[in-house]
Amino acid sequence: MYRLILILLPFYTFSQTTVFDDFSDGNFHFNPLWYGDSSRFLVDSQFTLSLADTLANQSTLATASPIALNASWELEFRLDFSPSASNFARFYLMYNRSWPDGQGQGYYLEIGGSSTDQVSLYKCSANQSTLLLASAVDLLDKNDNHLAVRVARNAHHYWFLEIDTLLDGSYFKVDSVQDSSYFQSQIMAWQCNYTRTRADKFFLHKVIAQGDVFRDTIAPQVDSIEVRNRDLIIYFNEPLDSSLSLHFQNFYLDSINRPTRLSLDSINRHKLGLSFAQAFPANKNLKLYYKDVYDLAGNAAEGEITFLNYQAQRGHLLINELMIDPSPPVALPPQALPESEYVELYNASTFSLNLKDWRLRINDKDYVFTDYKMPPDTYLLLVNGSKLDGFVKFSPCLDIGLSAFSLLNDGAALLLFSADNLLVDALEYQADWYNDPLKIEGGWSLERSIGSSYCRGFSQWQASQSPQGGTPGTVNSVSGGAIDTLAPKVQFIAWEEDAILFKFSESIKATAPLKVINIQTEPHLKIDSLTWSLNQDLLKIHLAQAPIYGQEYSLSFLDSLSDCSGNTSLFVNLPFALPVDAQERDILISEILFAPKSGGADFIEIYNSSAKVFDLAHLHIARWDKDLGAYDIENLSAESQLFFPGQFMALSEDIQFLKENYFCAQANLSEASLPTFPSNEGAFALLNSRLEIIDRGNYADDWHFKLLEETNGISLERVDFTHLPTSEKHWQSATEKEAYATPGRANSQQAFKMQEAEWEAIPPYFSPNGDGNLDEAQLYFKCEGGASVITVEIYSAKGEKLRTMAEYDYSAEQGYFLWDGFNNDGQLLGAGIYIAVLEYYNDQGISAVMRTPIVLSR
């Protein structure tokens, strides 16, 4: 039965109501009407509302109930089982929506639902629930739970929970609490959560609610808004009156456009839909003005809503910091960072981003974001769920399912996608990005130094400089980075099936997509498409037609390419060709370092002495024995890399060591596994794809220049390319002027044929006045007997020593010095005649002192 009693109270804005049902009429469809999952319930012969399902499910019945204040709710129920987290009941005392959909507000009783077996009172708002009161633990820890529960709310908003276990009306008080969060109600609801074995063991005997109805005098308010291309869905905080609210003249967009369609959800009447003729412009703030939007109590709303049709763009959200290997921590507690991997994101846009359904892909696995609002210019840490507590003091955190080892120490590809599948940011980090042998061992993060989505790759990342090892949730310690003044260059060119690969020295800024029409080849080859690597440092040019073997080609970019610092290069006439297999003496060993400095690695340098193009992937280096032949064979490259005529290439297992210790700005370097070369003496062989010998030779430590006190870190350079370099006469130590090695470029030592010594200024005069013409004196020398130890000094005509340009330097057999006209104190000398003196000696027992005059004019 259902009774609605309205008592008009002149001094209060409430009306008294009672809702009662004991199911004695044999149904739940009338007086009052219960609606919902009605096919899963019945009223049995004992006049009890019984669950009658056969499968695991959640089933709910709701009935209208506006009761909210000065109220009491009583229900008698029976559960023929001991409840659990999978089998429990809820009774919604009051709820401000027409269905308990998890989006509204109200209060409910939870019967079971946890291991504590309690009857509990909760308040709820959307999907968030807060415990208010609870019975004794284990109240429901039995197989037959038949009892009555009463909840009361007084005028001061105190809530009382009472329980009757004897079913004789003798309720005992459990506890009380004050809460005045919610005042409105539309329904009461009985909800059963169950597995298959409990699908017919929920029983509701009686429900009675009585109290005041809150009299609504407040106009409806907008809770939230959804923007979908040209549609708006507006969620109000209470149901709307469709007959009064759905008028086109009540809505207009930026004072111009009116909607073409209006709709109010028939089930959820909080939900108002508007459609417009044209799509909203992307990422522009718009205003919707509305008026005469009525709730069911006749209160009219008027106002404006500012909204944005957000569309993700590249760089809106950046991958900003990576803690790849958190062990061991750098700092000591309490300053130490949690020992956990993390990915830091930075909102570089001016918009608040809803990350729901965004994805982070790490290698081949996708991690999907939950609903999270990220304001502009803020950070978000993605961490393993078990580590959230350790990071919340640094930054907002989100668990998207990362494991404790999602970031591989040696490298991984990370791709960040928006909800509409746009690639917003990406990178493929490698361990050598740390560029620090200590920090790579763990505890330090990689930080992005330049916050731009158009910049990717190693040049944008550095090891953290923070004393903690990382900067989660704050500005990166390397923010800004070092100033880059070097223009990008092509490191190597490779061939891959139907594509040419160009590897650049740094990331190319992708402000505008490179197009096929911006590239030309000579002779002409049709280009099909272009593909960039994630780090924007490798360009793959797919050809629509195959090149011809033996034909040399060149490729030119019609527009300059820029790095992330704005340095540009125009690449023209870049050579490429289909590689051929090398024959004997096509490629020569030109330099070898077999005893590096401490912590360094060997290198071997090769020189393409032919007019052919080869591929390092088809070449091998090996140790050599006259009886065994080639052994300990290593491939020079795991991937294709073209090797052009006249090109030098240094191969080493530690390229970074070469860059840090030698002049490599213009050098060609390639990482490769090398045989283990003994540090005293040995022999080597260069082999083609069929393991045929291209070149071979020997080396020995005592072949170095005899007056060198230390030979570690000094290479042997080949000085004779006409014979196999198998003896001392074919090699010389690299010069001090070149830091004792020239990996990847022309040697400092060459085989000169000379019969006498020379020392001369050419021309014999100069004028250091800054006009760009003869600003420096050029002093050329040739030393009899080969490489020597030399001293060069400048004297006045009266014999006063003014400048020392070299003092006991080990040098090549011939070369030159440049004098700028300054003395040792940095003062520009006056006009006059000066004497340049060269003194040298070498291991052939030859020594000499030579003089030449120079005229300085002003």
C-alpha positions in Angstrom: 0.0 0.0 0.0 1.1 3.6 -0.6 0.0 6.6 1.4 0.9 10.2 0.6 0.0 12.6 3.4 0.6 16.3 2.8 0.4 18.5 5.9 0.8 22.2 5.2 2.9 23.9 7.8 2.7 27.7 7.6 6.0 28.4 9.4 8.1 25.8 7.7 9.1 25.1 4.1 8.5 21.4 4.5 5.5 19.0 4.1 4.9 15.7 6.0 4.9 12.5 3.9 4.7 8.8 4.6 5.7 6.0 2.2 4.8 2.4 3.4 4.8 -1.0 1.7 4.5 -4.5 3.3 3.6 -6.2 0.0 0.4 -7.5 1.5 -1.4 -6.7 -1.8 0.8 -9.4 -3.4 2.6 -7.2 -5.9 5.1 -4.4 -6.2 3.7 -2.8 -9.3 1.0 -0.6 -7.6 0.6 1.3 -4.4 3.5 2.1 -4.5 5.1 1.4 -7.8 8.6 -0.2 -7.6 10.5 0.0 -10.9 13.8 -1.2 -12.2 14.9 -4.9 -12.6 11.4 -6.1 -12.0 11.8 -9.4 -13.9 14.2 -10.6 -11.2 11.8 -10.0 -8.3 8.5 -11.4 -7.1 6.2 -11.2 -4.1 6.0 -14.7 -2.7 3.2 -16.5 -0.9 4.4 -15.1 2.4 3.9 -11.6 1.0 7.7 -10.9 0.9 9.6 -9.2 -1.9 11.9 -11.9 -3.0 14.9 -11.9 -5.3 14.2 -14.6 -8.0 17.3 -14.7 -10.3 19.5 -17.6 -11.5 22.7 -15.8 -12.4 25.3 -13.6 -10.7 24.1 -10.0 -11.0 23.2 -6.7 -9.4 19.4 -6.1 -9.2 17.6 -3.0 -8.1 14.1 -1.8 -7.4 13.3 1.9 -6.7 10.2 3.7 -5.6 9.4 7.4 -5.4 10.2 9.0 -2.0 10.8 12.7 -1.5 11.3 12.2 2.3 14.5 13.9 3.5 14.2 15.8 6.8 12.9 15.2 10.3 12.5 11.7 9.1 12.8 8.0 10.0 13.2 4.9 7.8 12.4 1.4 8.9 13.0 -1.8 7.0 12.7 -5.5 7.8 14.8 -7.8 5.7 16.2 -11.3 5.6 19.4 -12.6 4.0 19.6 -16.4 4.0 23.4 -16.4 4.1 26.4 -14.8 5.7 27.1 -11.7 3.5 30.5 -11.0 1.9 32.1 -8.6 -0.5 30.3 -10.4 -3.4 27.0 -10.9 -1.7 25.4 -8.0 0.1 22.4 -5.6 0.0 22.0 -1.8 0.0 19.0 0.2 0.8 19.0 3.8 -0.4 17.1 5.9 2.2 17.2 9.0 0.0 18.7 9.8 -3.4 18.3 12.9 -5.5 18.1 11.2 -8.9 15.4 8.9 -10.3 17.8 5.9 -10.3 20.8 5.0 -8.1 23.2 5.4 -11.0 26.2 6.4 -9.0 26.0 10.0 -10.3 23.7 11.5 -7.6 23.8 12.3 -3.9 22.1 10.8 -0.9 22.3 8.2 2.0 22.2 4.5 2.0 22.4 1.5 4.4 24.9 -1.2 3.4 24.1 -4.7 4.8 27.3 -6.7 4.7 29.7 -5.9 1.8 32.9 -6.5 3.8 34.7 -8.9 6.0 33.4 -7.1 9.1 29.8 -8.2 8.6 28.2 -4.9 9.7 25.2 -2.8 9.0 26.6 0.6 8.0 25.2 4.0 7.1 27.0 5.9 4.3 26.5 9.2 2.5 27.4 9.3 -1.2 28.1 11.8 -3.9 28.7 10.5 -7.4 30.9 7.4 -6.9 32.4 8.6 -3.6 31.0 7.1 -0.4 31.7 8.2 3.2 31.0 6.0 6.2 28.9 7.7 8.9 27.8 5.0 11.3 28.2 1.2 11.7 26.9 -1.6 13.9 29.1 -4.0 15.9 31.5 -6.1 14.0 30.2 -9.6 13.0 26.6 -8.7 13.6 25.7 -10.5 10.3 28.2 -13.4 10.7 25.6 -16.1 10.5 23.8 -18.0 7.8 20.3 -16.5 8.5 20.1 -12.8 9.1 16.5 -11.7 9.8 16.3 -8.3 11.5 14.9 -4.8 11.3 16.9 -1.5 11.0 15.7 2.0 11.8 17.5 5.2 10.8 16.3 8.6 12.0 17.3 12.2 11.1 16.2 15.0 13.4 15.8 18.7 12.8 19.4 19.4 13.8 20.6 16.8 11.2 21.7 14.2 13.7 21.5 10.7 12.3 20.6 7.7 14.6 21.1 4.1 13.7 19.0 1.5 15.6 18.7 -2.3 15.2 16.0 -4.8 16.3 17.4 -8.3 16.2 14.3 -9.8 18.0 11.8 -8.3 15.6 9.6 -7.3 18.5 10.0 -3.5 18.2 12.8 -3.4 20.8 15.3 -1.4 18.9 18.7 -0.7 20.5 20.7 2.4 19.6 24.0 1.8 17.8 25.4 5.3 17.5 24.7 8.8 16.2 26.4 11.4 14.0 25.7 14.9 12.6 25.7 15.4 8.9 23.8 18.0 6.8 25.2 17.3 3.4 22.1 16.6 1.4 18.4 17.7 1.6 16.7 16.4 -1.5 15.4 13.0 -2.5 13.5 11.5 -5.3 13.6 7.8 -4.5 14.2 4.9 -2.0 15.8 1.8 -3.5 16.5 -1.9 -2.6 19.6 -3.2 -4.3 21.0 -6.8 -4.2 24.5 -7.7 -5.2 25.1 -11.5 -5.5 26.7 -14.5 -7.0 24.8 -17.3 -8.7 24.4 -19.4 -5.5 22.8 -16.4 -3.6 20.5 -15.3 -6.5 17.3 -16.3 -4.6 18.2 -15.6 -1.0 17.4 -11.8 -0.5 14.0 -10.9 1.1 12.5 -7.5 1.9 9.5 -7.8 4.3 8.5 -4.2 5.0 9.5 -0.6 4.4 8.1 2.5 6.1 9.5 6.0 5.7 7.9 9.1 7.1 9.2 12.7 7.5 9.3 16.1 5.8 9.9 16.9 2.2 12.3 19.6 1.5 10.5 22.4 -0.3 12.7 23.5 -3.2 13.0 27.2 -3.7 16.4 27.2 -5.4 16.7 27.3 -9.2 18.5 24.4 -10.8 22.3 24.7 -11.2 24.7 23.3 -13.8 26.8 20.5 -12.4 28.9 19.7 -15.5 28.9 19.8 -19.3 30.1 17.5 -22.0 31.2 18.9 -25.4 30.9 16.7 -28.5 31.8 18.3 -31.8 28.5 20.3 -32.2 26.5 18.8 -29.3 26.3 19.9 -25.7 25.1 17.7 -22.9 24.4 19.8 -19.7 24.0 18.0 -16.4 21.9 20.0 -13.8 21.9 19.2 -10.1 18.2 18.3 -10.2 15.5 17.1 -12.6 14.1 19.6 -15.1 10.5 20.2 -16.2 10.5 19.3 -19.9 7.3 21.2 -20.7 8.7 24.5 -19.5 12.4 24.2 -20.3 12.6 22.9 -23.9 12.2 26.1 -25.9 14.8 27.2 -28.5 14.5 30.8 -27.5 15.8 29.9 -24.1 19.3 29.1 -25.4 21.8 30.9 -27.6 25.5 30.5 -28.3 27.6 33.7 -28.1 24.5 35.7 -28.8 24.2 34.4 -32.4 23.5 30.7 -32.8 20.5 28.9 -31.4 20.3 25.1 -31.1 18.7 23.1 -33.8 17.6 20.3 -31.4 16.7 20.1 -27.7 16.2 16.9 -25.7 15.7 15.9 -22.0 16.7 12.4 -21.1 13.5 10.4 -20.3 15.2 8.5 -17.4 17.8 11.0 -16.1 15.9 14.3 -16.3 19.0 16.1 -15.0 20.5 15.6 -18.5 19.7 18.2 -21.1 21.0 17.9 -24.7 21.5 20.7 -27.3 22.6 20.3 -30.9 23.8 23.0 -33.2 24.0 23.3 -37.0 27.8 23.7 -37.1 30.7 22.1 -35.2 32.3 24.2 -32.4 35.7 25.7 -33.3 38.5 23.8 -31.6 40.2 25.1 -28.5 38.3 28.3 -28.3 36.3 29.4 -25.3 32.6 29.8 -26.1 29.6 31.0 -24.0 26.2 29.5 -23.9 23.5 31.8 -22.5 20.3 30.2 -21.0 17.2 31.3 -19.3 13.8 29.9 -18.2 15.2 26.5 -17.4 12.7 25.1 -14.8 13.0 22.4 -12.2 10.0 20.4 -11.1 9.2 22.9 -8.3 8.9 25.7 -10.9 12.2 27.4 -10.0 13.7 29.0 -13.1 17.4 29.2 -13.9 19.2 31.8 -15.9 22.9 32.2 -16.6 25.8 31.4 -18.9 28.2 28.6 -19.3 31.7 29.0 -20.7 32.9 25.8 -22.5 35.7 24.6 -24.7 35.6 22.2 -27.6 38.9 20.7 -26.7 40.9 18.9 -29.3 44.3 17.6 -28.4 47.4 18.8 -30.2 50.9 17.7 -30.4 52.8 19.0 -27.3 49.8 19.8 -25.1 51.0 17.1 -22.7 54.8 16.3 -22.5 56.7 13.3 -21.2 59.0 15.4 -18.9 61.0 13.1 -16.7 61.8 9.4 -16.4 63.1 7.5 -13.4 64.3 4.4 -15.2 66.4 2.7 -12.5 65.6 4.0 -9.0 68.1 1.9 -7.2 70.1 2.8 -5.2 68.6 6.0 -4.0 70.9 9.0 -4.3 69.9 10.9 -1.2 69.6 9.7 2.4 66.3 9.6 4.2 64.2 11.7 4.7 65.3 13.5 1.5 65.6 10.2 -0.5 63.1 9.7 -3.3 60.9 6.6 -3.1 62.7 3.6 -4.7 60.3 3.3 -7.6 60.1 4.0 -11.3 58.0 7.0 -12.4 57.0 8.9 -15.5 56.4 12.6 -15.1 54.0 14.4 -17.4 53.7 18.2 -17.8 50.7 20.0 -19.1 52.3 22.5 -21.4 49.0 23.8 -22.8 46.8 26.6 -21.6 43.9 24.2 -21.1 42.7 21.9 -18.3 43.0 18.4 -19.7 40.7 15.6 -19.0 43.0 12.5 -19.3 40.2 9.9 -19.4 41.0 7.3 -22.1 44.4 8.8 -22.9 47.0 6.1 -23.4 50.7 5.7 -22.6 52.3 3.0 -24.7 55.6 1.6 -23.5 57.0 -0.6 -26.2 54.0 -2.7 -27.2 51.9 -2.4 -24.1 49.2 0.3 -23.6 48.3 1.8 -20.2 44.9 3.6 -20.2 44.3 6.7 -18.0 41.3 7.0 -15.7 39.2 10.2 -15.3 41.7 12.8 -14.2 41.5 16.6 -14.6 45.0 18.2 -15.1 45.2 22.0 -14.9 47.7 23.8 -17.2 51.3 24.2 -16.1 51.1 21.3 -13.6 52.8 18.0 -13.3 51.4 14.4 -12.9 53.4 11.4 -11.8 52.6 7.9 -13.2 53.7 5.4 -10.7 53.1 1.8 -9.6 49.9 1.6 -7.5 51.8 0.2 -4.5 54.1 3.2 -4.5 51.5 6.0 -4.6 51.8 6.9 -0.9 55.5 7.6 -1.3 55.0 10.2 -4.1 51.9 12.2 -3.1 54.0 14.7 -1.2 55.8 15.6 -4.5 53.0 15.8 -6.9 49.5 14.5 -7.9 49.9 10.9 -8.8 47.9 8.4 -11.0 48.0 4.6 -11.1 47.5 3.5 -14.7 48.7 0.0 -14.1 52.5 0.5 -14.5 54.4 -2.4 -13.0 57.5 -2.0 -10.9 59.7 -2.7 -14.0 57.8 -1.0 -16.9 60.8 1.1 -17.9 63.7 -1.0 -19.2 67.1 0.1 -18.1 68.7 -0.2 -21.6 65.9 1.7 -23.4 62.2 1.8 -24.4 59.8 3.6 -26.7 57.1 5.7 -25.0 54.2 7.1 -27.0 51.5 9.3 -25.5 48.1 9.3 -27.2 45.0 11.5 -26.6 41.6 10.0 -26.2 41.0 10.6 -30.0 44.2 8.6 -30.8 46.4 11.6 -31.6 50.1 11.1 -31.0 50.8 14.0 -28.5 54.4 13.2 -27.6 56.8 10.3 -28.0 60.4 9.4 -27.5 62.7 6.3 -27.5 65.2 6.7 -24.7 68.5 4.9 -24.5 70.8 4.3 -21.6 73.6 6.4 -23.1 71.4 9.5 -22.8 72.7 9.7 -19.2 76.1 10.6 -20.7 77.5 9.9 -17.2 79.1 6.6 -16.2 78.1 7.0 -12.5 74.5 8.2 -12.9 73.7 5.4 -15.4 74.2 2.9 -12.5 70.9 3.9 -10.9 69.2 6.4 -8.7 69.1 9.3 -11.2 66.3 10.3 -13.5 66.5 11.5 -17.0 65.0 15.1 -17.3 63.8 16.9 -20.4 65.9 20.1 -20.8 63.8 21.7 -23.5 60.0 21.6 -23.1 58.9 21.3 -26.7 57.0 18.6 -28.5 58.8 19.5 -31.7 62.1 18.5 -30.0 62.9 14.9 -29.3 65.9 12.7 -28.8 69.0 12.6 -26.7 69.9 16.3 -27.2 66.7 17.2 -25.2 67.5 15.0 -22.2 70.1 14.9 -19.5 70.7 13.1 -16.3 69.2 15.0 -13.3 71.4 17.4 -11.4 69.2 17.4 -8.4 70.8 16.2 -5.1 67.9 13.9 -4.7 68.5 12.3 -8.1 65.3 13.6 -9.6 62.7 16.4 -9.5 59.3 14.7 -9.4 56.5 17.2 -9.6 58.7 20.3 -9.9 60.7 22.2 -12.5 63.5 20.0 -13.9 67.0 20.7 -12.6 68.3 20.7 -16.2 65.6 23.0 -17.5 66.9 25.1 -20.4 69.9 23.0 -21.0 73.2 24.0 -22.6 73.2 26.4 -25.5 73.5 24.5 -28.8 75.3 26.4 -31.6 76.0 23.4 -33.9 73.9 22.8 -36.9 72.6 19.3 -37.6 74.6 17.1 -39.9 74.1 13.6 -41.4 75.9 11.0 -39.3 75.5 8.2 -41.8 73.4 7.0 -44.7 72.0 3.4 -44.8 70.0 1.2 -47.1 67.0 -0.9 -46.1 65.1 -2.8 -48.7 63.2 -0.1 -50.6 64.3 2.8 -48.5 67.2 5.1 -47.9 67.9 6.0 -44.2 69.5 9.3 -43.2 70.7 9.4 -39.6 71.1 12.9 -38.3 73.5 14.0 -35.5 70.5 15.4 -33.5 66.7 15.7 -33.6 65.2 17.6 -36.4 62.6 20.1 -35.3 59.2 19.0 -36.8 57.4 22.4 -36.9 56.0 21.5 -40.3 55.9 18.0 -41.9 58.6 17.3 -44.5 57.0 16.5 -47.8 58.1 14.3 -50.7 58.1 17.3 -53.0 60.8 18.9 -50.9 63.3 16.1 -51.8 65.0 15.6 -55.1 67.4 12.8 -56.4 69.8 12.9 -59.3 69.4 10.8 -61.4 65.7 11.0 -60.7 64.1 8.3 -58.5 60.4 8.4 -57.6 59.9 8.8 -53.8 56.8 7.1 -52.3 56.7 8.4 -48.7 58.7 9.6 -45.7 58.9 8.2 -42.2 60.6 9.8 -39.2 61.8 7.9 -36.1 60.2 8.7 -32.8 63.2 10.8 -31.8 63.0 12.7 -35.2 66.7 11.9 -35.9 66.3 9.1 -38.4 64.5 9.8 -41.8 63.4 6.9 -43.9 62.8 7.8 -47.5 60.7 5.0 -49.2 61.4 4.7 -52.9 58.7 3.8 -55.5 61.4 2.4 -57.8 64.6 0.5 -57.2 68.0 2.1 -57.8 70.3 0.6 -60.3 73.4 -1.3 -59.2 76.6 0.6 -60.0 74.8 3.9 -60.4 75.8 6.7 -58.1 73.0 9.0 -56.9 72.7 12.2 -55.0 69.9 13.5 -52.8 69.1 17.1 -51.9 66.6 18.7 -49.5 65.1 21.8 -51.1 64.6 23.5 -47.7 66.9 23.8 -44.7 66.3 21.5 -41.8 66.5 23.0 -38.3 67.5 21.5 -34.9 65.6 22.4 -31.7 67.8 25.4 -31.1 67.1 26.9 -34.5 70.5 26.0 -36.1 69.8 25.1 -39.7 71.6 23.1 -42.4 70.8 22.8 -46.1 71.6 19.2 -47.2 72.4 19.0 -50.9 74.1 16.4 -53.1 74.2 13.7 -50.4 75.6 10.6 -52.1 74.0 7.2 -52.0 74.1 4.0 -54.0 73.3 0.3 -53.7 76.3 -1.1 -51.8 78.6 -3.8 -53.4 80.8 -6.4 -51.7 84.3 -5.1 -51.1 87.4 -6.7 -52.8 91.0 -6.8 -51.8 92.4 -3.3 -51.0 89.1 -1.6 -51.6 89.1 -0.7 -47.9 92.3 -0.1 -45.9 93.0 -0.2 -42.2 94.3 3.4 -41.5 94.7 3.7 -37.7 94.5 1.6 -34.6 94.3 2.2 -30.9 95.1 -1.0 -29.0 96.1 0.4 -25.6 93.6 3.0 -24.6 93.7 5.3 -21.6 92.2 3.9 -18.3 88.5 3.4 -18.7 88.6 3.7 -22.5 88.1 1.4 -25.4 90.1 0.3 -28.5 89.3 1.7 -31.9 90.2 0.7 -35.4 89.8 3.1 -38.4 89.1 2.1 -41.9 89.5 4.1 -45.2 87.5 3.6 -48.4 90.3 3.9 -51.0 88.0 2.8 -53.9 85.3 4.5 -56.0 82.6 2.1 -54.7 80.0 2.3 -52.0 80.0 -0.4 -49.3 77.8 -1.3 -46.3 79.4 -1.7 -42.9 76.8 -4.5 -42.2 78.6 -6.6 -44.8 82.1 -6.1 -43.3 83.9 -7.9 -40.5 87.0 -7.3 -38.4 89.1 -10.1 -36.9 92.3 -11.0 -35.3 94.8 -12.7 -37.6 97.2 -15.6 -37.3 99.5 -16.9 -40.1 98.6 -20.5 -39.2 94.9 -20.1 -38.1 93.9 -17.3 -40.4 91.1 -15.0 -39.3 89.5 -15.7 -35.9 87.6 -13.8 -33.2 85.5 -12.3 -36.0 83.1 -9.4 -35.3 80.6 -7.8 -37.7 81.2 -4.1 -38.1 77.5 -3.1 -37.8 74.3 -4.9 -36.9 72.4 -2.5 -39.2 73.0 -1.0 -42.6 75.4 1.9 -42.8 76.8 3.0 -46.1 80.5 3.7 -46.5 81.5 6.1 -49.3 84.6 6.6 -51.4 87.3 8.6 -49.6 85.6 8.3 -46.2 87.3 7.5 -42.9 85.4 5.6 -40.3 86.5 4.9 -36.7 84.9 1.8 -35.1 84.8 1.4 -31.3 82.7 -0.1 -28.5 82.7 3.3 -26.7 82.1 6.2 -29.0 81.5 8.5 -26.1 85.1 7.9 -24.9 86.4 9.0 -28.3 84.4 12.2 -28.3 85.6 13.1 -24.8 89.3 12.5 -25.4 90.0 13.3 -29.1 89.0 15.9 -31.7 85.8 14.3 -33.1 83.7 17.3 -34.1 84.1 16.4 -37.8 84.8 12.7 -37.3 82.9 9.7 -38.6 82.3 7.3 -35.7 80.4 4.1 -35.5 79.7 1.8 -32.5 80.9 -1.7 -33.2 82.0 -4.8 -31.3 85.7 -5.4 -31.9 87.9 -8.4 -31.3 90.1 -8.2 -28.2 93.3 -6.6 -29.4 96.3 -7.4 -27.1 98.0 -4.2 -25.7 101.6 -5.3 -26.6 101.3 -6.6 -30.2 99.0 -8.4 -32.5 97.6 -8.8 -36.0 94.2 -8.0 -37.6 92.3 -8.6 -40.8 89.4 -6.8 -42.5 87.0 -9.2 -44.2 84.1 -8.9 -46.7 80.7 -10.7 -46.5 82.3 -13.9 -47.8 85.0 -13.6 -45.1 87.6 -12.9 -47.8 90.5 -10.7 -46.8 90.3 -7.1 -47.9 93.2 -5.8 -45.8 95.4 -7.1 -43.0 98.3 -5.9 -40.9 100.3 -6.0 -37.7 101.0 -3.7 -34.8 103.3 -3.6 -31.7 103.6 -1.3 -28.8 107.4 -0.7 -29.4 106.6 0.7 -32.9 105.6 4.0 -31.2 107.9 7.0 -31.4 110.8 6.1 -29.1 110.9 9.4 -27.2 107.3 9.0 -25.9 107.3 8.3 -22.2 103.7 7.0 -22.2 101.9 5.3 -25.1 98.5 4.5 -23.6 95.8 6.4 -25.4 98.1 7.1 -28.4 97.2 5.5 -31.7 99.4 4.1 -34.5 98.6 5.8 -37.8 99.3 4.2 -41.1 101.8 6.2 -43.2 102.1 3.9 -46.2 99.0 2.8 -48.0 100.8 1.0 -50.8 102.0 -2.1 -48.8 100.4 -4.3 -46.2 101.1 -2.6 -42.9 103.0 -5.5 -41.3 106.1 -3.7 -40.0 107.2 -0.7 -38.0 108.0 1.4 -41.1 104.3 1.4 -42.1 103.2 3.1 -38.8 103.9 6.2 -36.8 102.4 7.5 -33.5 99.7 10.2 -33.9 101.0 13.7 -33.0 100.5 15.6 -29.8 98.9 18.5 -31.8 96.1 16.1 -32.7 95.7 14.8 -29.0 97.6 11.6 -30.1 94.8 10.1 -32.2 92.6 11.1 -35.2 89.6 8.7 -35.1 87.3 9.0 -38.0 89.3 11.6 -40.0 92.5 12.0 -42.0 95.7 10.9 -40.1 98.1 13.4 -38.7 101.0 11.4 -40.1 101.5 10.8 -43.8 104.3 9.3 -45.9 106.3 12.2 -47.2 109.3 11.8 -49.5 111.8 14.6 -48.7 115.6 14.8 -48.8 116.3 17.9 -46.8 115.0 20.1 -44.0 113.1 23.4 -44.6 111.8 26.2 -42.5 110.2 29.2 -44.2 107.5 31.9 -43.8 105.3 31.9 -46.9 104.9 34.8 -47.7 107.7 36.4 -45.6 105.4 39.2 -44.4 102.0 39.7 -42.7 99.8 42.5 -41.4 97.7 41.6 -38.3 95.2 44.4 -38.6 92.0 42.4 -38.7 91.1 43.1 -42.3 91.1 39.4 -43.2 94.1 39.6 -45.5 97.4 38.1 -44.2 96.4 38.6 -40.6 98.7 35.7 -39.5 102.2 34.6 -40.5 102.3 31.1 -42.0 105.5 29.2 -41.0 106.0 25.9 -42.9 108.5 23.2 -41.8 109.9 19.9 -42.9 112.1 17.8 -40.6 114.7 15.5 -41.9 114.4 12.0 -40.6 110.7 11.9 -40.0 108.6 12.8 -36.9 110.4 14.8 -34.4 110.3 16.7 -31.1 110.2 20.4 -32.0 110.5 23.9 -30.4 109.4 27.1 -32.2 110.2 30.6 -30.8 109.9 34.1 -32.1 112.8 36.6 -31.5 113.2 40.3 -32.1 116.0 41.6 -34.5 118.1 42.3 -31.3 117.8 38.6 -30.2 115.1 39.1 -27.5 112.8 36.1 -27.1 109.2 37.3 -27.5 106.9 34.3 -28.1 107.1 30.5 -27.6 104.8 28.7 -30.0 105.9 25.1 -29.3 108.2 23.6 -26.7 109.4 20.0 -27.0 106.2 19.0 -28.9 106.0 15.7 -30.7 105.0 16.5 -34.2 104.7 15.1 -37.7 107.6 15.2 -40.2 106.1 18.3 -41.8 103.5 20.9 -41.0 103.0 24.5 -40.2 102.5 27.1 -37.4 100.4 30.3 -37.5 101.7 33.4 -35.6 99.2 36.2 -34.9 101.8 38.9 -34.1 101.3 38.7 -30.3 104.0 38.1 -27.7 103.7 35.8 -24.6 102.0 38.6 -22.6 99.2 38.9 -25.2 100.4 42.2 -26.6 100.4 43.0 -30.3 104.0 43.7 -31.4 105.0 46.7 -33.5 106.0 46.8 -37.1 109.5 45.4 -37.9 111.6 42.3 -38.7 111.3 39.3 -36.5 113.2 35.9 -36.5 111.3 32.6 -36.2 113.6 29.8 -34.9 112.8 26.1 -35.3 114.8 23.5 -33.3 114.1 19.7 -33.6 115.5 16.3 -33.0 114.2 12.7 -33.6 114.9 9.1 -32.9 117.0 8.9 -36.1 119.7 10.9 -34.3 119.1 13.9 -36.4 118.8 17.4 -34.9 118.9 20.9 -36.3 118.3 24.6 -35.6 116.9 26.8 -38.4 115.9 30.4 -38.7 113.7 32.4 -41.0 112.9 36.2 -41.1 109.3 37.6 -41.0 108.2 41.1 -41.7 105.3 42.4 -39.5 103.7 45.5 -41.1 101.0 47.7 -39.5 
